[in-house]
Amino acid sequence: MSSNPKATILVVDDETDVRDVIQEYLQAHGYAALGAESAEAARALAGKQSFDLALIDIHMPGEDGLSLARHLRERYAKVAIVMLTSAATVVDRIVGLEMGADDYVAKPFDPRELLARVKSVLRRTSPAGRAELGAERVRIGRCVLDLSAQRLTDEHGAEVPMSPLEFDLLKALAAQPNRPLSRERILNATQQRDWDPYDRSVDLRIMRLRRKVEPDPEHPQFIKTLRNAGYVFVPDGQ
């Protein structure tokens, strides 16, 4: 393993063999890798050790991976999350995305595919992987999106937790005000080209963002739905 690792990755899986294989493979490719056999152990590690990305198995005894993902997203908003799911379980994938996961990998997987997903997510989420956008601030509903700092603040100036993919989605919408963006264009803008543009992933993220930026999320005025067209950012809320 490199003395200056590319990133630190937490591997959470109750199967020792799987966890060890993933850790060894990541370390062989220059990453620092930590292991946790349960959600409880992962919570304890997160409290004392920083990391850039968490690989979380959904189905574990005791607290499951979905609950852990929600915990990490609420407390460590900048940490990227990749869920390890059962190949045929679409519900796990959807719920994982709703909890704030950035991507998923279906089991069983080829370690090369896992590595490619990790690299892709880190490119989008790490400070080094993002292009400098300049000191731009965009008002979206009751919040202000600071593009250069990648921060969302409310009307009182308090930071609103936001996942890396939520930032990408807000940035894509803010870049083209009053112009409808289809689900496919949104997925392309957030570099999710391998997802089905007709699945619920975009809709779920829009719902989460509306709860954060809209004064009345049930009657959105700033991030609107256009039937058969997608979503549109309306700066003045009209």
N, C-alpha and C positions, 0 to 999 in steps of 0.2 A: 504494500500500500504506500502511496505517495506520502511524504512527510508534510506536504501541503495539499490536503485533499480538496477535490473539486467542490464537494458539498458533504454535509453530514446527513445521513439518512437513518431514520428509526424504523426497524422492521418489527411489526407486531403480528405474531402468529403463534398459536398454541402448539403447532406441530414442530418439534425440535428439528427434525431433518429438513423440513422446508425452510425454516428460519435460518438454519446454518448454511444451507446452499445459497440462499439469497444473499446473506451477508458476505460469504466468501466471494461470490461472483461480483458483487458491487465493489468490494475491496480490491479485487484483481483489476478493476477498471478505474482505480484511482479515487474512489469515494471512501469516506469514513462511514462505518456502519455500526449501529447499536442494535441490540436485540431485546425484545420484551416478550414474555410468554403469555401475557394477559393484558387486558385493558388496565387493570389495577397497577401492574408493573409499569406500563407505559405512562400512566398519569404521574407516578412517582418519578420516573426518569425526566419527564417534561418539566417537572418542578425544579430540577437542579441541573439539567443539561440542555443546552440549546441545540436545535437541529433545523435543517432546511426543508426536509420533506419526510412525511410519514407514510409508510406502506402498511396498510391495515387490513387484516383478514376480517371479513364481515362476521363469519360464523365461528365464535369462540365460546367456550363454557363461561358461565357467569355473565358479566357485562359484555355485550356484543360490540362488534366493530363500529356499527352505526352510532351507538351511544358515545363511544370514544371519539369518533370523528366530530360529532357535535360539540363535545367538550373541548377538543383542541381548537376547533374553529372559533368558538366563543372566547377562548382565553389567549390563543396564539394566532391571531388573524393572518399573520404573514407566513405561517408554515403551510407549505403545499401538502395536499393529501391525495393519495392514490389508493383506491379501494381494491382489494383482491376479492373477486366474487365468483360464485358458481356460474359455469358457462351458460346454463339455461335459465338463470334466474333474472329476468328482466326487472322484476319488482325491486330486487336488491340494488340494481344499477340506478333506477329512478330515485329511490329513497336516498341512496348514497349521495347523489347529485343534489338532492334537496337539502341534505344535511350540510352541504358546503364542500363536498369533495371536488377536486379539480379534474380527476380522470379515474378510470377503472381498468383493471386487467382481469380477464376471465381465467379461472383455473380449469384445467391445467394449462400452463403457459410455457412457452419457450423463454429461457432466460434472456435471449437476445431481444425478444419483444418487450419484456419487462424493462430492460435497460433502455431501449428506444423510447418507451413511454416516460421513464424517469428523466431522460435527457430533454425530451420535449417539454415536460411540465416545468423543469428547472429553467429552461430558456425563457419561458413565459413569466416565471414567478420570482426568480432571483434578481437582485439589483443589477448584477453584471449582465444578466440576460436581456434586460430591457433597454431600449434606446432612450436617450434623454429627450424629453418632450418640451423642455422649456418651462418657465414659471407661469403656466397657464392655470387660471381658476375659472371654473364653470359652475354657475348656479343651476342646480337641478332640484326643483321643488323647494323643500325646506332645508336642503343641504347645499354645501359647496364642495365640488370635486376639484382637488388640487392635483393636476396631472403630473407635475414635476415631482411632488412628494409622494404621489400615489396614496393620498389620504382623502377620506370623506369626513366632513365635519357637519354637525347640525347647527341649528340657528343660535345655539348657545356657545358654539365654538368647540364643543366636545367631539372627540373622534368617534366615528361610527364604524364598528368592526366591519371589514369588507374582505372577502376572499380575493385572491389574485384574479380568478376568472370573472368575478363580479366587477372588479376594476376594469378588466378588458372590455366587458360588455357595456359599462357606462361610458368608457372612452369611445367605443364604436358608435354609440348613439349620439354622444356629444359632438362627435366630429362631423355629423351630418344632420344638423337640426332641421326640423320640419320636412325631412325626407324619409319616407317609409323604408325600413330595412326588413327584408324577408328573413326567415329563420336561417336559410342557407347562407345569406350574406353575413348574418351575425356570426354563424359558426365559422365561416371563413375568416372574418375579422378577428376572431378570438383563437384562430389556429386550431379549431376542432374539426378539421376536414374529414376525419374518419367517422364522424357520427352521422346518424340519419337525421337530416334536417326536418323530418316530420315527427320525430319523437318529442317527448315532453321536456327535454333538458332545458331548452331556451325558455319555455313557458314557466317552468319552475323557478328559474333564476330571475325572470322578470317579476314574478310574484314576490320573491324575497327582496328584490330591490325596491319595489313599490312600498313595502312595509317600512323601508328605511327613509325614502326620500319624499313620498307623497304625504301631504297633510291628511288626506283621507284615502287610504289605500283601496277601499272598496269602490271609490269613484275617482280613479286616477285622472289627473289633468296634465301631467308633465310627461309621463311615459304612457302613451296611448296605444291601444290595439286598433289596427285597421283591418277590417274583415278582408280575408283573402290577400292581404298585402304584407302583414307582419306588424312591426312596432315602429313608433315614431317618437322622437324626443321633441316636445313642444316647449321652448324656453319660457314663453310668457303664460303658459298654462291655459291658453284660450282654445 
